Amino acid sequence: MRSNWLRTVAGLLRRPSYVETSRRAVRTSVFIRHLDGGSSNAVESELVALGNPIFDVGQYGIRFVASPRHADLLLLTGPLTYNMLGAVRQAFEVMTAPRTIITVGDFADFARLHRHSDAVTEKVTRLYESSYATVDLPPEMIAAIAAHVPGDPPEPADIVEGLLSVVRSRRSARSRDTNDGAGPPGRV
């Protein structure tokens, strides 16, 4: 158990993108609303690890919120089941613009399901056909996907890197808008 922990920390410190990202890279807080579309909770257990002292996403200004009205990003995990479609749509609709989605885990890669539908769709259907009816995201939500973190489940370090890449891209887009005289900057 201890050797796995040490390997995780050593792996984090060896990743150049993780080391280069400092607390200064994210100057304001980013609020994330997490929705589970019907997963096995493996990804959720990795998301819980983001708050521990090893990964501590709070040092980057990343916060998880309970209301999508306060969220800058919507984080989706698991294949979307029919029963969760309404909740996901409603959460997406009440978010402030620009609406951005991050998908985490192999079963939440909705963009890939449309590119390579055969193998992935068969795998999802086979796993969930007996108990769940899976559905696709609406097209406007697929267009709002900014990043996908692959893995079954992905490592917490990969999730942190995915979140930080989206935060950086949103920040650079915001600074371009501010430099163009588009008005006062909003939240990240």
C-alpha positions in Angstrom: 0.0 0.0 0.0 2.8 2.4 1.0 4.8 1.7 -2.2 1.7 2.5 -4.4 1.4 5.9 -2.6 5.1 6.6 -3.1 4.9 5.7 -6.8 1.9 8.0 -7.2 3.7 10.9 -5.6 6.9 10.2 -7.6 4.9 10.0 -10.8 3.3 13.3 -10.1 6.6 15.1 -9.5 8.0 13.6 -12.7 5.2 15.0 -14.9 6.5 18.2 -16.5 3.1 19.7 -17.1 2.1 19.0 -13.5 5.3 20.5 -12.1 5.1 23.6 -14.3 1.6 24.4 -13.2 1.8 26.5 -10.1 -0.7 28.1 -7.9 -0.1 31.3 -9.9 -1.4 29.6 -13.0 -5.0 29.7 -11.6 -5.5 33.1 -10.0 -9.3 32.9 -9.4 -11.5 30.0 -8.3 -13.1 27.7 -10.8 -16.4 26.1 -9.6 -17.2 22.6 -10.9 -20.5 20.7 -10.6 -20.1 17.0 -10.9 -22.9 14.8 -12.2 -22.8 11.0 -12.3 -24.7 9.8 -15.3 -24.9 6.2 -14.1 -21.4 5.0 -13.5 -20.0 2.2 -11.3 -18.6 4.8 -8.8 -15.0 3.9 -9.7 -14.4 7.3 -11.2 -16.2 9.0 -8.3 -13.7 7.4 -5.9 -10.9 8.9 -7.9 -12.6 12.3 -7.8 -12.8 12.0 -4.0 -9.0 11.7 -4.0 -8.7 15.1 -5.6 -9.4 16.7 -2.2 -6.7 14.8 -0.3 -3.3 16.3 0.6 -1.5 14.5 -2.3 -3.5 16.1 -5.1 -5.3 19.0 -3.3 -7.1 20.7 -6.2 -8.0 23.5 -3.8 -4.5 24.9 -4.2 -5.3 25.6 -7.8 -8.6 27.3 -7.0 -10.7 24.4 -8.1 -13.9 23.9 -6.0 -16.8 21.5 -6.3 -20.2 23.1 -5.8 -23.7 21.7 -5.2 -25.6 23.9 -7.6 -25.0 24.2 -11.3 -26.0 27.9 -11.1 -22.7 28.5 -9.3 -20.7 26.3 -11.7 -18.2 27.3 -14.4 -17.7 23.7 -15.5 -19.9 20.6 -15.6 -18.0 17.4 -15.0 -19.8 14.2 -16.2 -18.9 10.7 -15.3 -20.4 7.4 -16.5 -22.6 6.6 -19.4 -25.7 8.8 -19.5 -28.8 6.8 -18.4 -32.3 7.7 -19.4 -33.2 8.6 -15.8 -30.4 11.1 -15.6 -30.9 12.8 -18.9 -33.4 15.4 -17.5 -31.1 16.3 -14.6 -28.1 16.7 -16.9 -30.0 18.8 -19.3 -31.4 21.0 -16.5 -28.0 21.5 -14.9 -26.5 22.4 -18.3 -29.3 24.9 -19.0 -29.0 26.8 -15.7 -25.2 27.2 -16.0 -23.8 30.6 -16.9 -22.3 31.2 -20.3 -19.9 30.0 -21.6 -21.1 26.5 -20.7 -18.3 24.0 -20.6 -18.4 20.2 -20.0 -15.5 17.9 -19.0 -16.1 14.2 -19.3 -14.1 11.7 -17.1 -13.8 8.0 -17.6 -14.1 5.7 -20.6 -17.9 5.4 -20.5 -18.4 9.2 -20.5 -16.5 9.8 -23.8 -19.6 10.9 -25.8 -17.6 12.5 -28.6 -15.7 9.2 -29.2 -19.0 7.3 -29.2 -20.0 9.2 -32.2 -16.6 8.8 -33.9 -16.0 5.1 -33.2 -19.4 3.8 -32.5 -18.9 0.1 -32.9 -16.6 -1.3 -30.2 -17.3 1.3 -27.5 -21.1 1.3 -28.0 -21.2 -2.5 -27.9 -19.2 -2.5 -24.7 -21.4 0.1 -23.0 -24.6 -1.6 -24.3 -23.4 -5.1 -23.1 -22.5 -3.8 -19.6 -25.7 -1.8 -19.1 -28.4 -3.5 -21.2 -29.8 -5.6 -18.4 -30.3 -2.7 -15.9 -30.1 0.7 -17.6 -31.2 2.3 -20.8 -28.3 4.5 -22.0 -28.9 7.6 -24.1 -26.7 10.1 -26.0 -26.0 13.6 -24.9 -27.9 16.2 -26.9 -25.8 17.8 -29.8 -25.5 21.2 -28.1 -24.0 19.5 -25.0 -21.6 17.4 -27.2 -20.4 20.7 -28.7 -19.7 22.1 -25.3 -17.3 19.3 -24.3 -13.9 20.9 -23.8 -11.9 17.9 -22.6 -12.1 14.2 -21.9 -10.0 12.4 -19.4 -9.8 8.7 -20.5 -9.3 5.8 -18.2 -11.4 3.2 -16.4 -11.0 4.8 -13.9 -8.5 7.5 -14.7 -5.7 8.3 -12.3 -6.4 11.4 -10.1 -3.2 13.1 -11.5 -4.7 12.7 -15.0 -8.0 14.3 -13.8 -6.1 17.2 -12.3 -4.2 17.7 -15.6 -7.4 17.6 -17.6 -9.1 20.2 -15.3 -6.0 22.5 -15.4 -5.8 22.3 -19.2 -9.5 23.4 -19.5 -8.9 26.2 -16.9 -5.8 27.4 -18.8 -7.7 27.4 -22.1 -10.6 29.3 -20.6 -8.3 31.8 -19.0 -6.4 32.4 -22.3 -9.7 32.9 -24.1 -10.9 35.3 -21.5 -7.6 37.3 -21.7 -8.0 37.5 -25.5 -11.5 38.8 -25.0 -10.3 41.4 -22.4 -7.5 42.5 -24.7 -10.0 43.0 -27.5 -11.9 45.5 -25.4 -14.9 43.2 -25.0 -15.7 44.5 -21.6 -15.0 43.4 -18.0 -13.8 39.9 -17.6 -16.2 37.4 -16.0 -15.4 34.3 -14.0 -13.0 31.8 -15.5 
